[in-house]
Structure formats: C-alpha cells, structure tokens
Amino acid sequence: MAKQLITSTIHTSTPMLGILNINSYPVTATLRLAPFGELANTDTFIIRANTSVYISAPMQVSDEAHAQILSLYVKGYEILIVYPQK
C-alpha cells in the first residue's frame, strides 16, 4: 500500500494529496474525492496529477462511479490537486 500525505495550500485552501510508493514493487490505488478533506457534496471537481499531468473527468464527492485509478512505480510518487469545476 502507498503512503498518503494530505494537506492544502495555505492561501487558497486547495486540497492536495501526496501519494508515495515506499514498497519494493509497483502499486495501484483507487482514488475518490473523500480523502481530500471537506469538499461540498453538491459541487463538481476535477483532480489534476502533477507528475503525469493527468486531468480527471468532472466528479462529485458522492459519485462512486468516478473513482480514479493511480499506478505508481517503485519509489514513485504523485501529487494530486482538486479544483472546483466552474
């Protein structure tokens, strides 16, 4: 299992999630919006991955169908940021 570090930017309260693979083998994780903290259930968001530049489809916190799959190589990492969809 990959380690997760949850934080937000100081000035904008933009939720960020860092995922680190500390294992000696590749890992795959399923991501939803819930680990990013207190997001409004009625708002729509996108997730942007910084290292792979992946941008998710718009989704809501309550929408279980929009789980994202993240794969990390050995010693790999990803920094994910949630943005409200306007």
Number of C-alpha atoms within 10 A of each C-alpha: 13 18 11 15 12 14 15 15 10 8 6 7 9 14 21 22 19 17 20 20 21 17 15 9 12 15 18 13 14 9 14 19 23 12 15 20 13 10 17 12 12 10 14 18 20 17 23 18 19 14 11 10 11 11 14 15 14 14 21 21 20 15 12 11 9 16 16 14 10 13 15 19 15 14 14 17 19 19 18 22 20 20 15 15 13 6
